[in-house]
C-alpha cells in the first residue's frame, strides 16, 4: 500500500507463434476486477497503479485480462492477475556485523564464497536486497537476494573492511564486515595443535563454543586471546566428530615451549569440558599414527590442501580454511 501512482506492479509476457505481421503489437484489456480504475495496463503489458492503494479500503484484487494480437481477425488469450495489498513497511531491517577469518598458505587467497550476511525484518512481507560499497566491488561482491559474500580474485594477506547495506525498499540499514586473511607457513603448521571434539559440527563449534574456548585457553596458557587462531576445521572419523587445528602465537619459542603448552592443555581437559559442555576426545601434537614410538623419534608432518577450502559461516563469524592432513613416522 501507499505506493506512488504509476508504480509498476508486473509485466505480462506474451508469446505468439504467428508471423510478425499477425503478432505484435498486442492489445491488452482489463475485462473485470478493476471497477474503481485502480490499475491500468499499457500496450507493452506493464500493469501499473492508477490510484493510491489502501489495504483498509480493499486488500484484494482479481483482474481478468485479455490480450489480442494484430491478426485479421485478431486472436486473443485470457489470464488472471491476483493482487494482494499488504501493509506498508514500518520496521527497518536489522543486519548483523560479520567477522571473517581466512587461512591462506602463502601470501594470498585465491577467492571464493567467504560467508553469508544475516539480516531480518519484522515486516512479514518485506523482501530484503543486499548491496556492497561500490569501492570494493572489484574485490568482493554480495548476492542481492541471499546475502552470500564472495571474494572475486586473489587477495593479499591482510585486513579488509567492507560496508554492506540491506534494504526492504523503504528503509536501509548498514553493517561493517571485517575480512582477515592470515598467512600460515610450514613452520607454523609444524607447531600447530589439533584438538578433537566429540559430536560437534563446524558451524556449531564456531557459533556456540569458539569464543568461550578461546578465552578458556587464554587463561590456561597465559597468552592473549588473539594469539589463539584457527588454522583448519574439518570433520574427523567418525564424521560426527570435529578436528580443530590451532596455532598458538609464538608456540615453540622459548617463551611458549610446545611441550609446556601441550601439558597445560592436556591437564586442563576436564576444566575445558566443564566450561564448554562438550567432550574432548584427544589433544594431538605428536601423532605417530598409533606407533609404539619414543616421543623424541616421532616425526610428524602437517600439511594443508588449498584446493579443498571449506567455508563455515554463522550469523557473526565465518571461517574459510583448507583441509589439513597429519602424517607421522617413527625414526627409531
C-alpha positions as CSV (number, residue, x, y, z in Angstrom):
1,X,0.0,0.0,0.0
2,X,0.9,3.7,-0.3
3,X,2.9,3.1,-3.5
4,X,3.0,6.1,-5.8
5,X,0.6,6.4,-8.7
6,X,2.3,4.8,-11.7
7,X,4.1,2.1,-9.6
8,X,4.9,-0.9,-11.8
9,X,3.2,-4.0,-10.4
10,X,4.3,-6.5,-13.0
11,X,4.8,-7.1,-16.8
12,X,2.9,-9.7,-18.7
13,X,5.0,-11.7,-21.2
14,X,3.2,-12.8,-24.4
15,X,4.4,-15.5,-26.9
16,X,2.8,-15.8,-30.4
17,X,3.7,-18.4,-33.0
18,X,2.2,-16.3,-35.8
19,X,4.4,-14.5,-38.2
20,X,5.5,-11.0,-37.2
21,X,2.7,-9.2,-39.2
22,X,0.0,-11.2,-37.3
23,X,1.6,-10.9,-33.9
24,X,2.6,-7.7,-32.2
25,X,1.6,-5.0,-31.4
26,X,-0.6,-6.7,-28.8
27,X,-3.7,-5.1,-27.3
28,X,-4.1,-5.6,-23.5
29,X,-7.5,-5.0,-21.9
30,X,-8.6,-5.4,-18.2
31,X,-12.1,-7.0,-18.5
32,X,-13.1,-7.1,-14.9
33,X,-11.9,-6.6,-11.3
34,X,-10.9,-3.0,-11.9
35,X,-14.2,-1.3,-11.4
36,X,-12.6,1.6,-9.4
37,X,-9.9,2.0,-12.2
38,X,-7.2,1.4,-9.6
39,X,-4.9,-0.2,-12.2
40,X,-4.0,0.3,-15.9
41,X,-2.1,-1.7,-18.4
42,X,-0.1,-0.3,-21.4
43,X,0.5,-2.0,-24.7
44,X,3.8,-3.3,-23.5
45,X,1.9,-5.4,-20.9
46,X,3.1,-3.4,-17.9
47,X,0.5,-3.2,-15.2
48,X,0.8,0.0,-13.1
49,X,-1.2,1.7,-10.3
50,X,-3.6,4.4,-11.4
51,X,-4.7,5.3,-7.8
52,X,-3.3,5.0,-4.3
53,X,-3.8,1.6,-2.6
54,X,-5.1,1.3,0.9
55,X,-5.5,-2.2,2.3
56,X,-8.1,-1.0,4.9
57,X,-10.3,0.0,1.9
58,X,-9.5,-3.0,-0.2
59,X,-6.8,-5.6,0.1
60,X,-7.5,-8.0,-2.8
61,X,-8.0,-7.6,-6.5
62,X,-8.6,-10.3,-9.1
63,X,-8.1,-8.8,-12.5
64,X,-9.3,-10.6,-15.6
65,X,-7.0,-9.6,-18.5
66,X,-7.3,-10.2,-22.3
67,X,-4.5,-9.9,-24.8
68,X,-5.2,-9.8,-28.6
69,X,-2.8,-10.0,-31.5
70,X,-2.7,-7.9,-34.7
71,X,-4.2,-10.6,-36.9
72,X,-7.3,-10.3,-39.0
73,X,-9.4,-11.4,-37.4
74,X,-7.4,-10.9,-34.1
75,X,-6.9,-13.9,-31.8
76,X,-6.9,-13.4,-28.1
77,X,-6.0,-15.1,-24.8
78,X,-7.2,-14.6,-21.3
79,X,-5.4,-14.7,-17.9
80,X,-6.0,-13.6,-14.3
81,X,-3.8,-11.4,-12.1
82,X,-4.2,-12.0,-8.4
83,X,-3.1,-8.9,-6.4
84,X,-3.0,-8.6,-2.6
85,X,-2.3,-5.3,-0.9
86,X,-0.1,-5.7,2.1
87,X,0.8,-3.3,4.9
88,X,3.5,-0.7,4.1
89,X,6.9,-1.4,5.8
90,X,7.1,0.1,9.3
91,X,10.2,-1.6,10.5
92,X,13.8,-1.1,9.4
93,X,15.7,-4.3,8.6
94,X,18.3,-5.4,11.1
95,X,21.7,-6.6,9.9
96,X,24.4,-8.3,12.0
97,X,28.1,-7.3,11.6
98,X,30.2,-10.2,10.4
99,X,33.9,-11.1,11.0
100,X,35.6,-13.4,8.5
101,X,38.8,-15.3,9.1
102,X,40.6,-16.8,6.1
103,X,43.6,-19.1,6.3
104,X,46.0,-18.7,3.3
105,X,49.0,-21.0,2.8
106,X,51.2,-18.4,1.0
107,X,50.8,-14.7,0.6
108,X,47.4,-14.5,-1.0
109,X,43.9,-16.1,-1.0
110,X,42.6,-17.3,-4.4
111,X,38.9,-16.3,-3.8
112,X,35.5,-17.9,-3.4
113,X,32.5,-17.8,-1.1
114,X,33.6,-16.5,2.3
115,X,30.4,-16.1,4.3
116,X,26.8,-15.1,4.4
117,X,25.3,-11.9,5.8
118,X,22.4,-12.3,8.1
119,X,19.6,-9.8,8.2
120,X,16.0,-9.9,9.4
121,X,12.9,-7.7,9.1
122,X,9.8,-7.7,11.3
123,X,7.6,-6.8,8.4
124,X,6.3,-10.2,7.2
125,X,6.1,-9.5,3.5
126,X,9.2,-7.4,3.0
127,X,11.8,-8.6,0.6
128,X,15.4,-7.8,1.5
129,X,18.0,-6.7,-1.0
130,X,21.8,-6.6,-0.2
131,X,24.4,-4.4,-1.7
132,X,28.1,-3.7,-1.2
133,X,30.0,-0.4,-1.2
134,X,30.9,0.2,-4.9
135,X,34.5,1.0,-4.0
136,X,35.1,-2.7,-3.0
137,X,33.2,-4.3,-5.9
138,X,36.5,-5.1,-7.8
139,X,37.5,-7.4,-4.9
140,X,34.2,-8.6,-3.4
141,X,30.5,-9.0,-4.3
142,X,27.3,-9.9,-2.4
143,X,24.3,-11.7,-3.9
144,X,21.5,-9.2,-3.8
145,X,18.8,-11.7,-2.7
146,X,20.7,-14.1,-0.4
147,X,23.5,-12.1,1.2
148,X,26.2,-14.5,0.1
149,X,29.6,-12.8,0.2
150,X,32.2,-13.7,-2.5
151,X,35.8,-12.8,-2.9
152,X,36.5,-12.3,-6.6
153,X,40.2,-12.7,-7.1
154,X,43.5,-13.2,-5.4
155,X,43.6,-11.2,-2.2
156,X,46.8,-10.3,-0.4
157,X,47.2,-11.3,3.2
158,X,45.9,-8.5,5.5
159,X,42.6,-7.0,6.7
160,X,39.7,-5.7,4.5
161,X,36.9,-3.5,5.8
162,X,33.6,-3.7,3.9
163,X,30.3,-1.8,4.2
164,X,27.2,-3.8,3.4
165,X,23.7,-2.4,3.2
166,X,20.3,-4.1,3.2
167,X,17.0,-2.5,2.2
168,X,13.4,-3.5,2.2
169,X,12.6,-0.9,-0.4
170,X,11.8,1.8,2.1
171,X,14.3,1.5,4.9
172,X,18.1,0.9,4.5
173,X,20.5,-0.4,7.2
174,X,24.2,-0.8,7.0
175,X,26.8,-3.0,8.8
176,X,30.5,-3.5,8.8
177,X,32.2,-6.7,7.5
178,X,35.8,-7.3,8.5
179,X,37.8,-9.8,6.5
180,X,41.1,-11.1,8.0
181,X,43.3,-13.1,5.6
182,X,46.1,-14.7,7.6
183,X,49.1,-16.5,6.3
184,X,50.1,-19.9,7.5
185,X,53.6,-21.2,6.9
186,X,55.0,-24.7,7.2
187,X,56.8,-23.7,10.3
188,X,53.5,-22.6,11.9
189,X,52.0,-25.9,10.8
190,X,54.8,-27.8,12.4
191,X,54.0,-26.2,15.7
192,X,50.2,-26.5,15.4
193,X,48.0,-28.3,17.9
194,X,44.9,-30.4,16.9
195,X,42.0,-30.9,19.3
196,X,39.3,-33.5,18.6
197,X,35.8,-32.8,19.9
198,X,33.1,-35.4,20.1
199,X,29.7,-34.9,18.3
200,X,30.3,-31.4,17.1
201,X,29.7,-29.7,13.7
202,X,32.0,-26.9,12.5
203,X,29.2,-24.3,12.5
204,X,28.1,-25.3,15.9
205,X,31.6,-25.0,17.3
206,X,32.1,-21.6,15.7
207,X,28.7,-20.2,16.7
208,X,28.4,-21.6,20.2
209,X,31.8,-22.6,21.6
210,X,34.7,-20.9,19.8
211,X,34.8,-17.6,21.8
212,X,34.5,-19.3,25.1
213,X,37.1,-21.9,24.1
214,X,39.5,-19.1,23.1
215,X,39.0,-17.3,26.4
216,X,39.5,-20.5,28.4
217,X,42.7,-21.4,26.5
218,X,44.0,-17.8,27.0
219,X,43.6,-18.2,30.8
220,X,45.1,-21.7,30.8
221,X,48.1,-20.9,28.6
222,X,48.8,-17.3,29.8
223,X,48.6,-15.9,26.2
224,X,46.5,-13.2,24.6
225,X,43.1,-14.3,23.3
226,X,44.0,-13.2,19.7
227,X,47.2,-15.4,19.9
228,X,45.0,-18.4,19.6
229,X,43.9,-18.8,16.0
230,X,42.0,-21.5,14.0
231,X,44.1,-22.9,11.1
232,X,41.7,-25.6,9.9
233,X,38.3,-27.1,10.8
234,X,37.1,-30.4,9.5
235,X,35.0,-33.5,10.4
236,X,37.0,-36.4,11.7
237,X,36.3,-40.1,11.8
238,X,33.5,-40.7,12.6
239,X,32.2,-37.6,10.7
240,X,30.2,-36.5,13.7
241,X,33.5,-35.6,15.5
242,X,35.4,-32.4,14.8
243,X,39.2,-31.8,14.4
244,X,40.2,-28.2,15.1
245,X,43.8,-27.3,14.1
246,X,45.1,-24.4,16.2
247,X,48.1,-22.1,16.0
248,X,49.3,-20.6,19.3
249,X,51.2,-17.4,18.5
250,X,54.9,-17.9,19.4
251,X,54.4,-21.6,20.2
252,X,57.6,-23.5,20.1
253,X,59.5,-20.4,21.2
254,X,61.5,-20.1,24.4
255,X,58.6,-18.0,25.7
256,X,56.0,-20.7,24.9
257,X,57.7,-24.2,24.6
258,X,55.4,-26.6,22.8
259,X,55.7,-29.4,25.4
260,X,54.6,-26.9,28.1
261,X,51.6,-25.7,26.1
262,X,50.6,-29.3,25.4
263,X,51.0,-30.3,29.1
264,X,48.8,-27.3,30.2
265,X,46.1,-28.2,27.7
266,X,46.0,-31.9,28.4
267,X,46.0,-31.3,32.2
268,X,43.1,-28.9,31.7
269,X,40.9,-31.0,29.5
270,X,38.4,-31.7,32.4
271,X,38.1,-28.0,33.1
272,X,37.7,-27.2,29.4
273,X,34.9,-29.8,29.1
274,X,33.1,-28.4,32.1
275,X,33.4,-24.8,30.8
276,X,32.2,-25.7,27.3
277,X,29.8,-28.5,27.9
278,X,31.4,-30.7,25.2
279,X,33.6,-33.7,25.2
280,X,37.3,-33.5,24.1
281,X,38.4,-36.8,22.7
282,X,42.1,-36.0,22.3
283,X,44.8,-33.3,22.0
284,X,47.4,-34.1,19.3
285,X,50.8,-32.8,18.6
286,X,52.9,-35.9,18.0
287,X,50.6,-38.3,16.2
288,X,52.9,-41.1,15.1
289,X,50.0,-42.9,13.5
290,X,49.5,-45.1,16.6
291,X,53.0,-46.4,16.5
292,X,54.8,-47.5,19.7
293,X,57.4,-44.9,19.3
294,X,59.5,-42.9,21.8
295,X,58.5,-39.2,21.6
296,X,61.9,-37.9,20.5
297,X,61.9,-40.3,17.5
298,X,58.5,-39.3,16.3
299,X,58.5,-37.1,13.2
300,X,55.2,-35.6,12.2
301,X,54.2,-33.6,9.1
302,X,51.1,-31.4,9.0
303,X,50.1,-30.2,5.5
304,X,47.2,-28.3,4.1
305,X,45.4,-28.6,0.8
306,X,44.5,-25.2,-0.6
307,X,42.5,-26.8,-3.3
308,X,40.0,-28.0,-0.8
309,X,38.7,-24.9,1.1
310,X,35.7,-25.0,3.3
311,X,33.6,-22.1,4.4
312,X,31.8,-22.4,7.8
313,X,29.6,-19.4,8.4
314,X,27.4,-18.3,11.3
315,X,25.5,-15.1,11.9
316,X,28.5,-13.2,13.3
317,X,31.6,-15.3,12.5
318,X,32.9,-17.1,9.4
319,X,36.0,-19.2,8.9
320,X,37.4,-20.2,5.5
321,X,40.0,-22.9,6.0
322,X,41.9,-25.5,4.0
323,X,41.7,-29.2,4.6
324,X,44.6,-30.5,6.7
325,X,46.4,-33.8,6.7
326,X,48.6,-35.3,9.5
327,X,51.2,-38.0,8.8
328,X,53.8,-39.4,11.1
329,X,56.7,-41.9,11.1
330,X,58.9,-43.3,13.8
331,X,62.6,-42.8,13.0
332,X,63.8,-45.4,15.5
